[in-house]
Amino acid sequence: MIIIAFSDKTSKILPRMVCRKFRHCAPIVPAAHGRMTMYQFTSPGHVSKIDLCMRDIRLLARNGWCFVYIPCDAAPNFDAHAYSCVALSKQALRLHRPLIQTPDGLYKHLNK
């Protein structure tokens, strides 16, 4: 299972101008011993891995994050060549939709 987390907060300027509702997204994939790893896009080619537990997911939800649960396995080495948070999430999902470029567009596509 992959969880795609969406937030309306971002430090980047372009998503603040272009996106209406969600301005950032991050894939969360299962890790060992019941833990999860959030892959946080920081800059082109650089992805931070954050170790999470269910308590952390609930904390993110209380701070305005929204989650979409996808019943599939993450692609191997999907964080190797990411150029945006949306591209990182699409690589994790093995989603090949070139017209989806914003977190808001990805959220709408996943909720169809």
Secondary structure, DSSP 8 states (H G I E B T S, - for coil): -EEEEEES--S-HHHHHH-SS--EEEEEEE-GGG-EEEEEEEETTEEEEEEE-HHHHHHHHHTT-EEEEE-S---TTTTSS-SSHHHHHHHHHT---TT--SHHHHHHHHT-
